[in-house]
């Protein structure tokens, strides 16, 4: 981009037009006597053009194999992006340098400077090898022997992408240890789920992410227990997200003092001492239920009762408010 109107940091109204001007053509410089590999790299990466390398005459008169003999279009011609530039190079032989142990970018530049074609090949993950990302680990053909100019030299380098396993079903601590040891950053996230102690979901799920990628593993650290409320909930004092503590209320005063019965009981999220709780009933913490809507697969449980005397309490599962004289939503169970 060469121009912008209005310029950067200018305040304009929403929906206004911003004009961006860019050059789509250049006057070609002269590439003669330069290494054709470097020329092609520059044409493709810097000028966004296509390079067609063609073998020319044998190198004589002090020329070296791989040097550009001629170009088409010639220097000074104005051409557009995506144009094809033909580069004719002197033929001959050169011995590629030994670039193993150097960075892949510098290694390719050295190979291209000798008139050969550099082919990059991603190799094993660098993590745990003691080698740097991008370091050349192998070279084919082997260095030292003269090769015709234009030979494709494959350079294998250590990659920044590493294999990541699928740890679903494993313990979260063991999974995180393995993930961290593989060059990634484990991010354990606690979620509500009826199956505790294992990895339930993983993102990314596997493949070959880049070194240092954060890997999120979901697991349920809280173990549910069976209840009389038509499903499983959590023990008292379990610190799940948005907990709902449910109390077990009992009355055993005899006669008709327990809402018209000698004995009576119910479960409620209303704490003891509340004005809506009959003083003849004693409440003790029973279980921690979930707030409904905090996890998939939950079942909504209610306390229902009739309006007359004797009063009978029931506890039912229903997504909608059940038909009863009155009711209380206790929370959700598994």
C-alpha positions as CSV (number, residue, x, y, z in Angstrom):
1,X,0.0,0.0,0.0
2,X,1.4,3.4,-1.0
3,X,-1.4,5.9,0.0
4,X,-4.5,6.1,2.2
5,X,-7.1,8.7,2.3
6,X,-8.2,9.9,4.8
7,X,-4.8,9.3,6.6
8,X,-4.4,7.1,9.7
9,X,-5.8,8.5,13.0
10,X,-8.2,10.8,11.1
11,X,-11.7,10.8,12.7
12,X,-14.4,9.9,10.2
13,X,-18.1,9.0,10.5
14,X,-19.2,5.4,10.4
15,X,-19.8,4.2,6.9
16,X,-17.5,6.7,5.3
17,X,-15.3,5.6,2.3
18,X,-11.6,5.0,2.9
19,X,-9.5,4.9,-0.3
20,X,-6.4,2.7,-0.4
21,X,-4.0,3.1,-3.2
22,X,-1.4,0.4,-4.0
23,X,1.1,-0.4,-6.8
24,X,0.3,-3.4,-8.9
25,X,3.3,-3.1,-11.2
26,X,7.0,-2.3,-11.1
27,X,9.9,-1.7,-13.5
28,X,12.1,-4.8,-13.4
29,X,15.6,-4.4,-12.1
30,X,18.5,-6.3,-13.8
31,X,19.1,-9.8,-12.5
32,X,22.1,-10.6,-14.7
33,X,25.1,-12.2,-13.0
34,X,23.0,-12.9,-9.8
35,X,22.4,-16.4,-8.5
36,X,19.2,-17.5,-10.2
37,X,17.9,-19.2,-7.1
38,X,18.0,-16.0,-5.1
39,X,16.5,-14.1,-8.0
40,X,13.5,-16.5,-8.2
41,X,13.0,-16.3,-4.4
42,X,13.0,-12.5,-4.6
43,X,10.5,-12.5,-7.5
44,X,8.1,-14.8,-5.8
45,X,8.2,-13.5,-2.3
46,X,8.9,-9.8,-2.8
47,X,7.4,-9.0,-6.1
48,X,4.7,-11.6,-6.1
49,X,5.6,-12.8,-9.5
50,X,6.2,-16.3,-11.0
51,X,9.7,-17.3,-11.9
52,X,10.5,-19.7,-14.7
53,X,14.1,-20.8,-14.6
54,X,15.6,-22.1,-17.8
55,X,19.0,-23.6,-18.4
56,X,21.2,-21.5,-20.7
57,X,24.7,-21.7,-22.1
58,X,27.7,-23.3,-20.4
59,X,29.5,-21.0,-18.0
60,X,32.6,-19.4,-19.6
61,X,34.7,-16.2,-19.4
62,X,34.8,-16.2,-15.6
63,X,31.0,-16.8,-15.2
64,X,29.8,-19.4,-12.7
65,X,27.1,-22.0,-13.1
66,X,23.8,-20.7,-11.7
67,X,24.5,-17.0,-12.6
68,X,21.7,-15.3,-14.5
69,X,22.6,-15.1,-18.2
70,X,19.5,-13.2,-19.4
71,X,16.0,-12.3,-18.3
72,X,12.7,-11.9,-20.1
73,X,11.2,-9.3,-19.9
74,X,14.4,-7.4,-19.8
75,X,15.4,-4.9,-17.1
76,X,13.4,-1.7,-17.1
77,X,10.2,-3.3,-18.4
78,X,7.1,-2.4,-16.3
79,X,5.3,-5.6,-15.4
80,X,2.3,-6.4,-13.2
81,X,2.1,-8.6,-10.2
82,X,1.6,-12.3,-11.0
83,X,3.5,-12.0,-14.3
84,X,5.9,-14.8,-15.3
85,X,9.5,-13.8,-15.5
86,X,11.8,-16.1,-17.4
87,X,15.3,-16.3,-16.0
88,X,18.0,-18.0,-18.1
89,X,21.1,-19.2,-16.2
90,X,24.5,-20.4,-17.0
91,X,24.9,-24.2,-16.6
92,X,27.8,-25.9,-14.9
93,X,28.5,-27.7,-11.7
94,X,29.0,-26.5,-8.1
95,X,29.4,-28.5,-4.9
96,X,26.7,-27.5,-2.4
97,X,27.9,-26.4,1.0
98,X,27.3,-28.4,4.1
99,X,24.4,-26.4,5.8
100,X,23.4,-29.0,8.4
101,X,23.1,-27.3,11.8
102,X,22.3,-23.8,10.4
103,X,19.0,-22.0,10.2
104,X,16.8,-23.1,7.3
105,X,16.5,-19.5,5.9
106,X,20.2,-19.0,5.9
107,X,20.8,-22.5,4.6
108,X,18.5,-22.0,1.6
109,X,20.1,-18.7,0.8
110,X,23.5,-20.4,0.7
111,X,22.2,-23.2,-1.5
112,X,20.5,-20.8,-3.9
113,X,23.6,-18.7,-4.0
114,X,25.5,-21.7,-5.4
115,X,22.9,-22.0,-8.2
116,X,20.9,-24.9,-6.8
117,X,17.2,-25.1,-5.9
118,X,16.4,-25.3,-2.1
119,X,13.5,-27.6,-1.2
120,X,12.4,-27.2,2.4
121,X,11.1,-30.3,4.2
122,X,9.6,-30.1,7.7
123,X,11.1,-32.7,9.9
124,X,10.7,-33.9,13.5
125,X,9.5,-31.7,16.3
126,X,12.3,-29.7,17.9
127,X,10.9,-30.0,21.4
128,X,13.1,-32.2,23.6
129,X,15.8,-32.7,21.0
130,X,18.2,-29.9,22.1
131,X,18.0,-28.4,18.6
132,X,16.4,-25.1,17.7
133,X,13.2,-24.7,15.6
134,X,14.3,-24.2,12.0
135,X,17.7,-25.8,12.4
136,X,18.7,-28.0,9.4
137,X,18.9,-31.7,10.4
138,X,19.5,-33.3,7.0
139,X,20.6,-32.5,3.5
140,X,19.9,-34.5,0.3
141,X,22.0,-35.0,-1.8
142,X,24.8,-35.0,0.6
143,X,27.2,-32.0,0.5
144,X,30.6,-31.9,-1.0
145,X,30.2,-33.5,-4.4
146,X,29.8,-31.2,-7.5
147,X,26.3,-31.2,-8.9
148,X,24.7,-29.7,-12.0
149,X,23.5,-26.2,-11.4
150,X,19.8,-26.3,-10.7
151,X,19.8,-29.5,-8.7
152,X,17.1,-29.7,-6.1
153,X,18.7,-29.8,-2.7
154,X,16.2,-31.0,0.0
155,X,16.9,-29.5,3.5
156,X,15.1,-31.1,6.4
157,X,14.7,-28.9,9.4
158,X,13.4,-29.2,13.0
159,X,9.8,-28.2,13.2
160,X,7.8,-26.0,15.6
161,X,4.8,-28.3,15.2
162,X,4.7,-31.3,17.6
163,X,2.4,-34.3,17.9
164,X,-0.3,-34.0,20.5
165,X,-2.1,-37.0,21.9
166,X,-5.8,-37.5,22.7
167,X,-6.0,-37.6,26.5
168,X,-9.8,-38.0,26.8
169,X,-10.6,-40.7,29.4
170,X,-7.3,-40.3,31.2
171,X,-6.8,-38.6,34.6
172,X,-6.5,-34.8,34.3
173,X,-3.2,-34.7,36.3
174,X,-1.5,-37.3,34.1
175,X,-2.9,-35.7,31.0
176,X,-1.5,-32.3,31.9
177,X,1.9,-33.8,32.8
178,X,2.0,-35.5,29.4
179,X,0.8,-32.3,27.6
180,X,3.4,-30.1,29.3
181,X,6.1,-32.6,28.6
182,X,5.3,-32.6,24.9
183,X,6.0,-28.9,24.6
184,X,2.5,-27.5,25.1
185,X,0.7,-25.6,28.0
186,X,-2.0,-27.5,29.7
187,X,-5.0,-25.5,30.8
188,X,-7.3,-27.6,33.1
189,X,-10.9,-26.4,33.3
190,X,-13.3,-27.8,35.9
191,X,-16.8,-28.5,34.7
192,X,-19.9,-30.2,36.1
193,X,-20.3,-33.7,34.8
194,X,-21.5,-37.0,36.4
195,X,-18.2,-38.7,35.5
196,X,-15.4,-37.3,37.7
197,X,-11.7,-37.7,37.6
198,X,-11.1,-38.1,33.8
199,X,-10.6,-35.7,30.9
200,X,-14.0,-35.2,29.3
201,X,-13.0,-32.9,26.4
202,X,-9.8,-31.6,24.9
203,X,-9.1,-28.5,22.7
204,X,-7.3,-28.9,20.4
205,X,-8.2,-32.6,20.3
206,X,-4.8,-33.8,18.8
207,X,-2.8,-33.3,15.7
208,X,0.4,-31.3,15.4
209,X,-0.1,-27.8,17.0
210,X,2.8,-25.4,17.4
211,X,5.1,-25.6,20.4
212,X,3.6,-23.7,23.3
213,X,0.0,-24.0,22.2
214,X,-2.4,-23.9,25.1
215,X,-4.3,-27.2,25.4
216,X,-7.6,-27.0,27.4
217,X,-8.7,-30.1,29.1
218,X,-12.1,-30.3,30.8
219,X,-12.6,-32.5,33.8
220,X,-15.0,-32.9,36.7
221,X,-13.2,-32.7,40.0
222,X,-16.4,-33.2,42.1
223,X,-17.8,-36.8,42.6
224,X,-21.6,-37.0,42.8
225,X,-23.3,-39.4,45.3
226,X,-26.7,-41.1,45.2
227,X,-29.6,-39.3,46.9
228,X,-33.3,-40.0,47.6
229,X,-34.1,-37.1,45.2
230,X,-34.3,-39.2,42.1
231,X,-30.7,-38.8,41.1
232,X,-27.2,-38.0,42.1
233,X,-26.0,-34.8,43.7
234,X,-23.0,-33.8,45.8
235,X,-22.0,-34.1,49.4
236,X,-22.5,-31.2,51.8
237,X,-19.7,-28.6,51.6
238,X,-18.8,-29.5,48.0
239,X,-17.8,-26.2,46.2
240,X,-19.4,-26.8,42.8
241,X,-20.3,-23.7,40.7
242,X,-23.6,-22.1,41.8
243,X,-24.4,-24.7,44.5
244,X,-27.8,-25.2,46.0
245,X,-27.7,-26.6,49.5
246,X,-30.8,-28.8,50.3
247,X,-31.8,-29.6,53.9
248,X,-33.6,-32.6,55.2
249,X,-36.4,-31.6,57.5
250,X,-38.0,-34.0,60.0
251,X,-40.7,-33.9,62.6
252,X,-41.5,-36.7,65.1
253,X,-43.5,-35.0,67.8
254,X,-46.5,-37.4,67.6
255,X,-50.1,-36.6,67.5
256,X,-51.0,-34.3,64.7
257,X,-48.2,-31.8,65.3
258,X,-46.3,-32.7,62.2
259,X,-48.6,-30.9,59.7
260,X,-51.4,-33.2,60.7
261,X,-49.3,-36.4,61.0
262,X,-47.4,-37.9,63.9
263,X,-44.2,-38.1,61.8
264,X,-43.4,-36.1,58.6
265,X,-40.4,-35.1,56.5
266,X,-39.4,-33.2,53.4
267,X,-36.4,-31.7,51.6
268,X,-36.0,-28.0,50.9
269,X,-33.5,-25.4,49.9
270,X,-35.0,-23.0,52.4
271,X,-32.5,-22.8,55.3
272,X,-33.5,-23.6,58.9
273,X,-34.9,-20.6,60.9
274,X,-36.7,-19.1,57.9
275,X,-40.2,-17.9,58.7
276,X,-41.7,-20.3,56.0
277,X,-40.4,-23.4,57.8
278,X,-42.6,-24.8,60.5
279,X,-40.8,-24.7,63.9
280,X,-41.8,-28.2,64.6
281,X,-39.5,-29.4,61.8
282,X,-35.7,-29.7,62.3
283,X,-33.5,-29.2,59.3
284,X,-30.0,-30.6,58.7
285,X,-27.9,-30.2,55.6
286,X,-28.5,-33.1,53.2
287,X,-26.9,-32.6,49.8
288,X,-25.6,-30.0,47.4
289,X,-27.7,-29.8,44.2
290,X,-26.8,-28.0,41.0
291,X,-28.3,-24.8,39.8
292,X,-30.3,-25.9,36.7
293,X,-28.9,-24.9,33.4
294,X,-25.2,-25.0,34.4
295,X,-24.5,-28.3,32.6
296,X,-26.0,-30.6,30.0
297,X,-27.8,-33.7,31.2
298,X,-29.2,-32.3,34.4
299,X,-32.6,-33.3,35.8
300,X,-34.8,-30.7,37.6
301,X,-36.3,-31.9,40.9
302,X,-39.2,-30.3,42.9
303,X,-40.8,-30.5,46.3
304,X,-44.6,-30.5,46.1
305,X,-47.3,-30.5,48.7
306,X,-51.0,-30.2,49.2
307,X,-52.7,-27.3,50.9
308,X,-54.8,-29.1,53.4
309,X,-54.1,-31.1,56.5
310,X,-52.6,-33.6,56.9
311,X,-49.9,-32.4,54.5
312,X,-48.1,-34.8,52.3
313,X,-44.8,-33.9,50.6
314,X,-43.5,-35.4,47.4
315,X,-40.3,-35.0,45.4
316,X,-40.7,-35.2,41.7
317,X,-38.6,-34.8,38.5
318,X,-40.1,-32.4,36.0
319,X,-38.7,-29.8,33.6
320,X,-41.9,-27.7,34.1
321,X,-43.5,-26.7,37.4
322,X,-45.5,-29.8,38.4
323,X,-49.2,-29.7,39.0
324,X,-49.7,-29.3,42.8
325,X,-51.2,-27.0,45.4
326,X,-47.7,-25.6,45.9
327,X,-44.1,-26.4,45.0
328,X,-40.5,-25.5,45.4
329,X,-37.7,-26.0,42.8
330,X,-34.9,-27.7,44.7
331,X,-32.3,-27.7,41.9
332,X,-30.9,-30.2,39.5
333,X,-29.5,-33.7,39.9
334,X,-27.8,-36.2,37.6
